[in-house]
Amino acid sequence: MSASSSTPPGSITLRAATPADAPLLRHWDEQPHVIAADPNDDWAWETELGYAPDWRDQLIAELAGRPIGFIQIIDPAREDSHYWGDVPANLRAIDIWIGAAEDLGQGYGSTMMKLALARCFANPSVTAVLIDPLTSNTRAHRFYERLGFKFLEHRRFGEDDCSVYRLDRADWVSFNPVENVAHASS
């Protein structure tokens, strides 16, 4: 693990994405590394950012006030497109990416994901978090496995062949004992 992979958590913050973020998100969508990870989706940012259901959080990650990435957290049992199909209650699913190529490999994604997971598991009823990287994206698989996610199955979502991973609350706690003790005492 490089020194940069341990970005201090306080240096990256999450804020709600707003319609004003649409041009930046469209720009990020055009970046080769984002296209490679999500080649078949049109996020329709102008529409999506104006729609704020209670089952979804769309977040911009910022480093010292500079936007560096996007995170979407959904309740897959309540999500209106039923992308995940029939799933039990009390799960969350995350989409995450770094916007600019120069921000890759700096540890920002790890910090962003830890912040997103803490947000998910802050709700005591949440039992697990799901993710669905492309099967071909083996770098993402290793990233999620380092965070404690376990492979569940290969699954086709629309035109995309994905590998579904799951992080159970107990595994998250065991991978993050210090953060969880601090979080529990605050």
N, C-alpha and C positions, 0 to 999 in steps of 0.2 A: 504494500500500500504506500503510495507516495505521500509526502508531507501535505501536498495540496488536497488530498482526498479527505482531509479532516477539517474542512472549512468550519470555523466556529459557528454554531447554530444561530447566535444572535446577529451574525453579519448578513444573513439572508432572511428576509421576511416575506410573508404571503399576504396579498391583499386581493380583494374581490376584483375580478376582471369586469370592465365596463364597456359600453359601446365605443368609447373613445380609444380602446385598445384594438379595435378591429383592423386598422391599417398595419399595425405592428404584427398582429397574429397572421394576417394574410402574407406579409413579408416573410415571416418565419416559415409558413407553409410552403414557400417556394424554395427553401434551402435544401440542397441535395441530401443532407443527413436526415432531415425531417421527412422528405419524400420517401427515402429508403425505408424508414421505420413505419410510415403510414401512407402507402402509395395510392390507396383507393378511396380516401375520404375527402369530402368537401364539407368543411365545418360550417359553412354559411354563417360566418361570424356576425354579420349585421343582424341577422335574425336571432341566432343563439344567444348573443350577449344581451339582447333586449328581453329575453325570456328567462325568468328566475324561479323555477319551481323549487319547492322545499326539499326535494330529493336530490338536488345537485348543487355542488359548489364549483365554480370556475374561478381559478386563482392565477394571479400573476406573481411569480417569484421575483423579488428584487434584491440586488446586492448593492447596498449603500444607495438605494433609491433608483438604481439602473435596472430596468427589466431584463431578466436573463432567461426566463422560462415560463412554461404554462403547466398547470395541474388541473385536472378535472376529477372530482370525487363524486360518485353517484351511489345511490341506493339501487342496486340492480333489480331488486324485487319490485320497486315502484317506478322505475324509469319507463317513460311512455312509449319508446320504440320497442321495448322488450328484446333488446339486443342480446341479452344474456339468456333469454328463454325463461323457463320455469326454474327459479332459484328460491331457496328459503329466505325468510326474513332475516334481518340482523347481519347482513353482509354489506360490504362496500366494494366498489371497483374503482381503480385509479387509471387515468391516462396521464402521462407526464412526458415532457420533452424540454430540452434546452434549445433556445431559439437560434443563437449565433454559433457558428462552427468554432470560433475562437474561445468560446466558453466551455467547450467540451473538454473532458479530461482534467478538470480543475477541482473536482470534488463537489461541485455545485449540485449535481444530480443526486448524489448520496444525501447531502444535507436537505435538499428539497423533498426527497422521498421520506426521510426521517420525520420532517415536519408534517408531511401529509399523513403518514401513519399515526403520528401522535394525535393529529386532528381526528382521524377515524376512530382510534381506540379511546379517545377522551369520552366518547359515548359508551357507557358501561354495557349497553345491550349489544354492541357490535362484537360479533364472534370471530370474524375473519375478513380479510381483504383479498380480492381477486385482481389479477392482471392478465393481459393477453398479448404479449409481444408476438411478432411474426415468428414462425418456426425458423425461418432463415436467419433471424437476428440473434445469433449465438452470444454476441457480446452482451445484449440485454439479458439473456438467460443467466449468464454468470453474475451480472450486476444484481439481479433479483435474488438469486441463490445466496449471494454474500449477505443479503439483508434478512435471510431466513425463509424466503418463499420456497415452497415445495411444488414440483411439477405434478399436475393432476392429469392432463390429457391433451392430445392434439385435437383441435376443433376448427372447423371452417366457419368464419363469420363473413357472410357476403362473399366477396372475391378473395378474401385473405385466409391463408393457412396460418393458424396461430397455435401457440403453446400456452395453455392455461396454467397459471400458477396460483397458489393460495398461501397466505400467511395467516395462521391461526393466532388468536390472542396469546395463548400460552407460549408459542414460539417467539412472538414479538417480545414478550416480557423477558424470556430467557436470553434473547439477543441484545436487549437494551436494559439490563438491570439497573444501572446507575440512573439513566434518564427516567425510568419508571418510578424509582424510589423518590427522586426529586419531584416528579410530577404528582405522585400520590401525596406528598407532604405539602404541596402548595395549595 
